[in-house]
């Protein structure tokens, strides 16, 4: 580990010189690549330097304690400093191990989120709408931008299916563990007897990908246009502006009808299609990895029930890590950081265990 840290520190110093070189600055593409590398290794180098500083403090303190002439109070102060430094150096060592874990190449990407109402009919569709609101409010707290891509609404304001993009710094790294089945327990507004119903919605979080990252052959696409319709069969417009794209090799089908322009609907549909095909490729790669090497919360299995939102008891439970919070209202209003931070920490712990095995 320390050989790697020493190498990264040397590389950091080299990068600092290069990104200040006028000749390299003139080549903006090369300069941006170097700046990105510099930014990526900065936290690691800073922690390594803190580690070295603490080690030097402990060595100096040991030398001082070996000297004669120290009074009792001075000796006690130095010993307390050594204890504090040793405790901190253990913490920094663990932090460095986490920073050195291989990064998910998709972590910095924007995301496409798909929410589908599952079991529960109208109540499931209403819950899908609640989840859309929850993620939109969370995105707002992080100053991310939300763009609706496609929606299939119900007559009472829910969504059979809704797809939206979230654009912002490290969006995928924060939201990737949201994929799975979200279960809700509550009394539906349509329930006259006051009985608690259990419904579910499925969430899929896909990294947004560019054309160069996944090859889509235009000859593999079947593109159909049709007239857009609204809830209950209501006609939205009288032109064939809605677009349905089928990727024949994988069978992935995407429809988009929210824009009045056929061209805009096609662009949105292609954005979703690329991410779905890319996600299928990633899922296939994950399936090829043995089950014991998958992290606890990073499997991305969207058939798994991951979280329950219990309205009568005001609690939310993430079943993967056994976390229960008794503040459901704030969670539904987008206060997700505590859950997401716990999921990230759990995933990192699992990866550290695999590295040490």
C-alpha positions, 0 to 999 in steps of 0.5 A: 500500500505504501509503495502505491501511496509514495508513487501517487505522491510523486505523481501528484507533484508532477501533475502540479507542475504540468497543470501550471505549464503554459504549453499544456494549458494551451492544449485544453483537452490534455489540460482537462485530463491532467486536472481530472487526474490531479483532482482524483488523487488529491484526497489520497495524497492529502491523507497520506501526508497526514499519515506521515505527519502523525508518524513523525509526531509519534517518533519525535514524542518517543525520542522526547520521552527517552530523554532525561530531565522531563518532569511528570507533567511534561511526560504526561502531556507527551504520552497523551499526545502519543495516544491521540496520534496513534488513535488518529493514525489508525483512523487515517489508515482506514480512510486511506484504504477506502480511498484506494478502493477501485472506483466505479467508472460510472460514479461521476455520471448523470443518471436516468431513473425509471420508476414503475408502479408494481403490485397494488394497482392505483395505490402503487402508481400513487407511490411511484409518484411519491418516489418521483417527488422524493428523488426530485426534492433530494436532487434539489438539496444537492443542486442537481437538475431534474428532467422528465423524459417519459411518463405514463400517468393514471387518472388519479395522479399516479404513474404506471411508469415514469422516467427522468434524468438527474444531472449533477456532480457524482449523481450516480455514486449517490443514487446507484443503491436505490435500484430495487423494489420499494414497498409501502404500507399505508391506508390508501386514500381510496380505502373506505374501511381504513385498512392498511394496504401493502403496495410496491414500486420498482426503481431502476437507476441507470448511468447516463451514457454517451454514444461512444460508450455503447455502440448502437447500430442504427440497422438494429433499431425499429422506430415506430411513430404514433399519436400521443395519448394522455390519461384515460385515452385523452388525445394530447395532440393530433400529429404522430409525434410519439416515438417507440424505438425497439432495439432488436438484438436485446428486445429493449423497447422505449417509448416517449410521447411527452414532447410535441416534436417527434425529433425531441421525443426520438432524442429522449427515447435514444437517451433512455435506450442507450442507458438501458442497453448499457445497463444490460451489459453491466448486469451481464458482467455482474452475473459472470462474477461469483455471488460471494464476490458481490458486495452486499448492497451493490448487486443491482438486483431490481427484483429484490425488496430493498426498503419499506416505507411504513406510514402508520408507524412513521418509519422507513427500513432499508432491509439490506443494512438493517437501518430503520429511521423513525422520520418517514416524513422527512425522508419522503421530503427528500432527506435521504443522506443518512440512508445513502451515506449508510449504504455507501459505508456498508458497500465500502466495508464489504469491498474492504473485506474482499480486498483483505480476504 
